[in-house]
């Protein structure tokens, strides 16, 4: 099965200042709901990252399950800039995000 026809996981890890953790987590729940309303997004799961841990920091990892790589490409082309800018506008430089794309190994 090709990567395009197979579901993918879009992983977003967010490292943030502990001082904004509660506010960020509340915002994240709303953000995830908006993401799940986009075409091709099937589900999302949020994880608290336990290791590695940096003093004064909190890290969350979100796994978004998408229908296929085409749905992810559509998101990246049509929606990603806007969705990312919302977090940046609200929290500025008090967080950092990194992203990976995963596919289940055969």
C-alpha positions as CSV (number, residue, x, y, z in Angstrom):
1,X,0.0,0.0,0.0
2,X,1.4,3.4,-0.9
3,X,2.0,6.1,1.7
4,X,-0.7,8.2,0.0
5,X,-3.3,5.5,0.4
6,X,-2.3,4.7,4.0
7,X,-3.2,6.7,7.1
8,X,-0.6,8.9,8.6
9,X,0.1,10.4,12.0
10,X,1.0,14.1,12.2
11,X,2.9,14.5,15.4
12,X,3.3,17.9,17.0
13,X,5.5,18.3,20.1
14,X,5.3,21.5,22.0
15,X,7.8,22.6,24.7
16,X,6.6,25.5,26.8
17,X,7.2,27.5,29.9
18,X,5.7,25.9,33.0
19,X,4.1,29.3,33.8
20,X,1.8,29.1,30.8
21,X,1.0,25.3,30.9
22,X,-2.6,25.6,32.2
23,X,-3.5,28.3,29.8
24,X,-1.8,26.6,26.9
25,X,-3.5,23.2,27.7
26,X,-6.9,24.9,27.7
27,X,-6.2,26.6,24.4
28,X,-4.8,23.3,23.0
29,X,-8.1,21.5,23.5
30,X,-9.9,24.2,21.5
31,X,-7.1,24.1,18.8
32,X,-7.5,20.3,18.5
33,X,-11.2,20.6,18.0
34,X,-10.6,23.0,15.2
35,X,-8.0,20.7,13.6
36,X,-10.5,17.7,13.8
37,X,-13.0,19.8,11.9
38,X,-10.7,20.0,8.9
39,X,-11.0,17.5,6.0
40,X,-9.1,14.3,6.5
41,X,-8.4,14.6,10.2
42,X,-9.8,11.5,12.0
43,X,-8.7,11.7,15.6
44,X,-6.2,13.2,18.0
45,X,-4.5,12.0,21.2
46,X,-2.6,14.3,23.6
47,X,0.4,13.0,25.6
48,X,2.3,14.5,28.5
49,X,6.0,14.0,27.8
50,X,7.6,12.6,30.9
51,X,11.2,12.3,29.6
52,X,13.2,14.2,28.8
53,X,12.1,16.9,31.2
54,X,13.7,20.3,31.4
55,X,13.4,22.4,34.6
56,X,10.7,25.0,34.3
57,X,9.3,23.5,31.1
58,X,6.4,21.3,30.1
59,X,6.1,19.3,26.9
60,X,3.0,18.0,25.2
61,X,2.9,15.7,22.2
62,X,-0.2,15.5,20.0
63,X,-0.8,12.7,17.5
64,X,-3.3,13.6,14.8
65,X,-4.4,10.7,12.8
66,X,-5.2,11.6,9.2
67,X,-6.9,9.6,6.4
68,X,-3.9,9.7,4.2
69,X,-0.8,11.6,3.1
70,X,-2.9,13.6,0.6
71,X,-5.1,14.9,3.5
72,X,-1.9,16.0,5.3
73,X,-0.6,17.7,2.2
74,X,-3.9,19.6,1.8
75,X,-3.7,20.7,5.4
76,X,-0.1,21.9,5.1
77,X,-0.9,23.8,1.9
78,X,-4.3,25.3,2.9
79,X,-4.5,25.6,6.7
80,X,-1.1,25.1,8.5
81,X,0.1,28.7,8.4
82,X,-3.1,30.0,9.9
83,X,-3.4,27.3,12.6
84,X,0.3,27.8,13.6
85,X,-0.1,31.6,13.7
86,X,-2.9,31.4,16.2
87,X,-0.7,29.8,18.8
88,X,2.2,32.2,18.0
89,X,-0.1,35.2,18.3
90,X,-1.3,34.1,21.7
91,X,1.8,32.7,23.3
92,X,4.7,34.4,21.4
93,X,8.1,33.0,22.1
94,X,7.1,31.2,25.3
95,X,6.8,27.9,23.4
96,X,8.5,25.9,20.7
97,X,6.9,23.4,18.4
98,X,8.4,20.6,16.3
99,X,6.6,18.3,13.9
100,X,7.1,14.8,12.4
101,X,5.0,12.6,10.1
102,X,4.7,9.0,10.9
103,X,3.3,6.0,9.1
104,X,2.7,2.5,10.6
105,X,5.5,0.2,9.6
106,X,4.5,-3.0,7.7
